[in-house]
Amino acid sequence: MEELVEVLAKALVDQPDKVEVNMIKGEKAYVIELRVASEDMGKVIGRQGKIARAIRTVVKAAATKQHKKVLVEIV
């Protein structure tokens, strides 16, 4: 999952070297934290959150296939 989020984020931003992805195991789900440069935040979120929603949808589909629950947080 981490690699998927990292590849998607690096394809969207101008500064791919500043993309950081961390996976944290919670009680009921995994949480993937995505950090990007402040200048690239708008590119990852998109207009009205459409790109962020799309990233979450793709990750959720991949997680469902592996019988896991994963949340994506853009920090």
NUKOLGU-46413 format. One record per residue (C-alpha): residue number from 1; residue in three letters; y, x, z. Coordinates in nm, 2 decimals. Each point is the difference from the previous one (the first is absolute). Layout:
<bados>
> NUM | ALA | Y | X | Z;
...
</bados>
This chain:
<bados>
> 1 | MET | 0.00 | 0.00 | 0.00;
> 2 | GLU | 0.24 | 0.28 | 0.09;
> 3 | GLU | -0.04 | 0.16 | -0.34;
> 4 | LEU | 0.06 | -0.33 | -0.18;
> 5 | VAL | 0.33 | -0.05 | 0.18;
> 6 | GLU | 0.10 | 0.36 | -0.05;
> 7 | VAL | -0.06 | -0.01 | -0.38;
> 8 | LEU | 0.19 | -0.33 | -0.03;
> 9 | ALA | 0.29 | 0.12 | 0.20;
> 10 | LYS | 0.03 | 0.34 | -0.18;
> 11 | ALA | 0.00 | -0.18 | -0.34;
> 12 | LEU | 0.30 | -0.21 | 0.11;
> 13 | VAL | 0.23 | 0.26 | 0.17;
> 14 | ASP | 0.23 | 0.28 | -0.12;
> 15 | GLN | -0.11 | 0.23 | 0.28;
> 16 | PRO | -0.38 | -0.02 | 0.01;
> 17 | ASP | -0.02 | 0.31 | 0.23;
> 18 | LYS | 0.17 | -0.20 | 0.28;
> 19 | VAL | -0.27 | -0.28 | 0.00;
> 20 | GLU | -0.20 | -0.01 | 0.32;
> 21 | VAL | -0.29 | -0.23 | 0.07;
> 22 | ASN | -0.17 | -0.04 | 0.34;
> 23 | MET | -0.29 | -0.22 | 0.09;
> 24 | ILE | -0.02 | -0.13 | 0.36;
> 25 | LYS | -0.30 | -0.19 | 0.13;
> 26 | GLY | 0.11 | -0.30 | 0.20;
> 27 | GLU | -0.21 | -0.24 | 0.21;
> 28 | LYS | -0.06 | -0.25 | -0.29;
> 29 | ALA | 0.13 | 0.18 | -0.31;
> 30 | TYR | 0.10 | 0.32 | -0.15;
> 31 | VAL | 0.37 | 0.06 | -0.05;
> 32 | ILE | 0.12 | 0.22 | -0.28;
> 33 | GLU | 0.35 | 0.14 | 0.05;
> 34 | LEU | 0.19 | 0.10 | -0.31;
> 35 | ARG | 0.31 | 0.22 | 0.03;
> 36 | VAL | 0.22 | 0.09 | -0.29;
> 37 | ALA | 0.34 | 0.16 | -0.04;
> 38 | SER | 0.29 | -0.23 | 0.09;
> 39 | GLU | 0.13 | 0.01 | -0.36;
> 40 | ASP | -0.34 | -0.12 | -0.13;
> 41 | MET | -0.04 | -0.29 | 0.26;
> 42 | GLY | 0.14 | -0.26 | -0.24;
> 43 | LYS | -0.24 | 0.11 | -0.28;
> 44 | VAL | -0.30 | -0.05 | 0.23;
> 45 | ILE | 0.12 | -0.33 | 0.13;
> 46 | GLY | 0.13 | -0.14 | -0.32;
> 47 | ARG | 0.22 | -0.31 | -0.06;
> 48 | GLN | -0.07 | -0.26 | 0.26;
> 49 | GLY | -0.30 | 0.21 | 0.12;
> 50 | LYS | -0.20 | -0.06 | -0.32;
> 51 | ILE | -0.13 | 0.36 | -0.03;
> 52 | ALA | -0.09 | 0.02 | 0.37;
> 53 | ARG | -0.18 | -0.33 | -0.03;
> 54 | ALA | -0.19 | 0.13 | -0.30;
> 55 | ILE | -0.10 | 0.32 | 0.18;
> 56 | ARG | -0.12 | -0.21 | 0.30;
> 57 | THR | -0.20 | -0.23 | -0.23;
> 58 | VAL | -0.18 | 0.29 | -0.18;
> 59 | VAL | -0.08 | 0.16 | 0.33;
> 60 | LYS | -0.12 | -0.32 | 0.15;
> 61 | ALA | -0.23 | -0.06 | -0.30;
> 62 | ALA | -0.15 | 0.35 | 0.03;
> 63 | ALA | -0.04 | -0.04 | 0.38;
> 64 | THR | -0.18 | -0.34 | -0.04;
> 65 | LYS | -0.25 | 0.16 | -0.23;
> 66 | GLN | -0.08 | 0.25 | 0.28;
> 67 | HIS | 0.00 | -0.28 | 0.26;
> 68 | LYS | 0.30 | 0.14 | 0.19;
> 69 | LYS | 0.34 | -0.14 | 0.10;
> 70 | VAL | 0.29 | 0.23 | -0.10;
> 71 | LEU | 0.37 | -0.05 | 0.05;
> 72 | VAL | 0.27 | 0.20 | -0.19;
> 73 | GLU | 0.32 | 0.08 | 0.18;
> 74 | ILE | 0.29 | 0.17 | -0.18;
> 75 | VAL | 0.19 | 0.21 | 0.25;
</bados>
